[in-house]
Amino acid sequence: VEERPDGVALQLMDQDGRSMFPDGSKEPSERTRLLIQKLAKPLRATPLRISVVGHTAAGLTPSSPEYDAFGLSADRANVVRQILEKEGLPTSHIFMAAGKADNEPLFPDDPTLAANRRVTITLMRESPPLPPDLKP
């Protein structure tokens, strides 16, 4: 958990240093899937919207020229978003789902570590919406 200017970020990473995603896969490991499912309940309870950002480790060998680290990391974010929505998180709670490839390694001293394959869920810090009858 890390406080940032945009909100509170939850870095989903395995405490044993294992990857949350198999190499080159958008599908999380079963252990990761269960963790995401358990996170859905407290995320549903908060009025804050969330962003979901996928990450890859450096050195990814794309399965095809059209499917690079940006595509894979965006797919990881979307799969996590879909799991959360299947567990009851309203679509209106989603601020964004995006991929950052290997641009923000969790372990910058070794960006190729498998533990860099992860997802960050951020509880967004936003201005409250204006009531419908309030004129600015």
C-alpha positions as CSV (number, residue, x, y, z in Angstrom):
1,V,0.0,0.0,0.0
2,E,1.4,3.4,-1.0
3,E,-0.1,6.9,-0.8
4,R,0.3,8.9,-4.0
5,P,-0.9,12.2,-5.2
6,D,-3.7,10.5,-7.2
7,G,-4.8,8.2,-4.4
8,V,-3.9,5.1,-2.4
9,A,-2.2,2.4,-4.5
10,L,-2.4,-1.3,-3.8
11,Q,0.4,-3.2,-5.4
12,L,-0.7,-6.8,-5.9
13,M,2.4,-8.9,-5.5
14,D,3.2,-12.2,-4.1
15,Q,4.9,-12.1,-0.7
16,D,7.2,-15.0,-1.8
17,G,8.4,-12.9,-4.7
18,R,6.5,-15.0,-7.2
19,S,4.9,-13.4,-10.2
20,M,1.2,-12.6,-10.2
21,F,1.0,-13.7,-13.8
22,P,2.7,-16.5,-15.8
23,D,5.2,-15.2,-18.2
24,G,3.5,-13.8,-21.3
25,S,0.0,-14.4,-20.0
26,K,-2.8,-12.0,-19.3
27,E,-4.5,-14.5,-17.0
28,P,-3.5,-14.3,-13.4
29,S,-2.4,-17.3,-11.4
30,E,-5.1,-19.0,-9.4
31,R,-3.7,-17.6,-6.2
32,T,-3.9,-14.1,-7.7
33,R,-7.4,-14.7,-9.0
34,L,-8.6,-15.6,-5.5
35,L,-6.9,-12.5,-4.0
36,I,-8.6,-10.2,-6.6
37,Q,-12.0,-11.9,-5.9
38,K,-11.5,-11.2,-2.1
39,L,-10.6,-7.6,-2.8
40,A,-13.9,-7.0,-4.6
41,K,-16.0,-6.8,-1.4
42,P,-14.1,-4.0,0.3
43,L,-13.7,-2.1,-3.1
44,R,-17.5,-2.3,-3.5
45,A,-18.0,-0.8,-0.1
46,T,-16.0,2.3,-0.8
47,P,-17.5,5.3,-2.8
48,L,-14.1,5.9,-4.4
49,R,-13.5,4.9,-8.0
50,I,-10.5,2.8,-8.8
51,S,-7.9,2.6,-11.6
52,V,-6.3,-0.7,-12.6
53,V,-2.9,-0.7,-14.2
54,G,-1.1,-3.7,-15.5
55,H,2.7,-4.1,-15.6
56,T,5.1,-6.5,-17.3
57,A,8.7,-7.4,-16.5
58,A,11.4,-6.1,-18.9
59,G,12.7,-8.5,-21.5
60,L,9.3,-9.8,-22.6
61,T,9.5,-11.7,-25.9
62,P,6.2,-10.9,-27.6
63,S,4.2,-13.9,-28.9
64,S,3.6,-11.9,-32.1
65,P,4.8,-8.5,-33.5
66,E,1.3,-7.1,-32.9
67,Y,1.1,-8.1,-29.3
68,D,3.8,-6.3,-27.3
69,A,4.3,-5.4,-23.6
70,F,1.8,-2.6,-23.8
71,G,-0.9,-4.9,-25.1
72,L,-0.1,-7.5,-22.5
73,S,-0.1,-5.1,-19.6
74,A,-3.4,-3.5,-20.7
75,D,-4.9,-7.0,-21.0
76,R,-3.8,-7.8,-17.5
77,A,-5.5,-4.7,-16.2
78,N,-8.7,-5.6,-18.1
79,V,-8.8,-9.1,-16.9
80,V,-8.5,-7.8,-13.3
81,R,-11.3,-5.3,-14.0
82,Q,-13.5,-8.1,-15.4
83,I,-12.9,-10.3,-12.3
84,L,-13.8,-7.4,-10.0
85,E,-16.9,-6.7,-12.0
86,K,-17.9,-10.4,-11.9
87,E,-17.6,-10.2,-8.1
88,G,-20.1,-7.3,-8.0
89,L,-17.9,-4.2,-8.4
90,P,-20.1,-1.7,-10.3
91,T,-18.7,-0.5,-13.6
92,S,-19.3,3.0,-12.4
93,H,-16.5,2.4,-9.8
94,I,-13.9,2.0,-12.6
95,F,-12.0,5.1,-13.3
96,M,-9.7,3.5,-15.9
97,A,-7.9,0.3,-16.9
98,A,-4.5,0.7,-18.6
99,G,-1.2,-0.9,-19.3
100,K,2.3,0.5,-18.6
101,A,4.4,-2.3,-20.0
102,D,7.7,-2.4,-18.2
103,N,7.9,1.4,-17.6
104,E,7.4,1.3,-13.8
105,P,9.2,-1.8,-12.5
106,L,8.5,-2.6,-8.8
107,F,12.2,-3.6,-8.6
108,P,14.1,-1.1,-10.7
109,D,17.4,-2.6,-9.9
110,D,16.3,-5.8,-11.7
111,P,13.5,-4.9,-14.1
112,T,13.5,-8.5,-15.5
113,L,12.4,-10.0,-12.2
114,A,9.1,-12.0,-12.5
115,A,7.7,-10.1,-9.5
116,N,7.5,-7.0,-11.8
117,R,4.6,-8.7,-13.5
118,R,1.8,-7.3,-11.5
119,V,-1.3,-5.1,-11.3
120,T,-1.7,-1.8,-9.3
121,I,-5.2,-0.9,-8.1
122,T,-5.5,2.7,-7.0
123,L,-8.3,4.2,-4.9
124,M,-8.6,7.5,-6.7
125,R,-8.5,10.8,-4.9
126,E,-11.1,12.9,-6.8
127,S,-13.1,16.0,-6.2
128,P,-16.6,15.1,-4.9
129,P,-19.3,15.5,-7.6
130,L,-21.4,18.6,-7.4
131,P,-25.0,18.2,-6.3
132,P,-27.4,18.5,-9.3
133,D,-29.1,21.7,-8.1
134,L,-25.8,23.5,-7.3
135,K,-24.7,26.2,-9.7
136,P,-20.9,27.0,-9.7
